[in-house]
C-alpha cells in the first residue's frame, strides 16, 4: 500500500542553511505497507546556501532484511546535488519481505552535506499483514524416470487476517515437462484455512538423467507466498534396462549356440 502524505514538516539546520521538507501526517513521517510490498517516502532537500552542494543520503535503524534505496525517478543513487537556492526531490524506497513481522519500525533518514553539515529526520514504517499465504506442506525430493510421470501434493495455508481469492499453485518446471494441477485454483480461502493441490508431472522421454529443480509458489489476487523448491532426480527409462537385459541374454545365448556348433565339428 502506498500513501501520499500531505502535511508539511520542515526541519532547519540554522547554522548551515539546509532545509529538508518531508511529507508527513505526524511528528515522524510514516508509511504503512503490507508485508511483501514496497513503501515509499518522498523527501525534498532545499539548499539555502550561496553555493551548490552534494548530499549523501542514508537510512538507519530498519531491520537488516529490509532493502532500502534512493532514487530521483531513475537509477538508484546514494548522493544528490542541489544548486544554490534550489531543491532536490528524493524518493526513499523500502522493500518489505513477506516474512517481515507485523509492527512499527522507527528509523532515521540522514542527509550529509559535502562540507560535513548533517540533517537527520525520524521516519517510521508500519508493517501490516492483512494478506499472507505460505506453502506449508510439500514433497522435497522425488525420483522418476524419463518418459514417465510422477505425482505429489502441496498444501497452501492462508496465514493472514483476511480471505484470499483465486488461490492457485504456480509451478516452474523445465521446458517440455507437462504439469497438471488439481484444483487449478481455489475461489476463496478463509484465514487459517488450507488448500491441498494434487500435482501430476510428465517427464519427456528425451530428458537425460539429471537432478532438476522445480519451484513452487501459491499466488492469489492479494498476495503470493515465498517460493519453495522440489528436487526431481530423473533416471534413465526402466524400459532401457529391460532392453539391455534382453540384449545381454541374446548375446549369451548366441555364444552358447556358437560353441555348441563348434563342438560338434
Secondary structure, DSSP 8 states (H G I E B T S, - for coil): ------EEEEEEETTTTEEEEEEESSSSEEEEEETTSEEEEEEEEEE-SSS-EEEEEEEESS-TTSEEEEESSSSEESEEEE-TT-EEEEEEEEE--TT--SEEEEEEEEEEETTS-EEEEEEEEEEE-SS-EEEEEE-SEEEEETT-EEEEEEEEEE-SSS-EEEEEEEEE--TT-EEEEESS-EEEE-TT-EEEEEEEEE--TT--SEEEEEEEEEE-SS-B---EEEEEEEE--HHHHHHHHHHHHHHHHHHHHHHHHHHH-
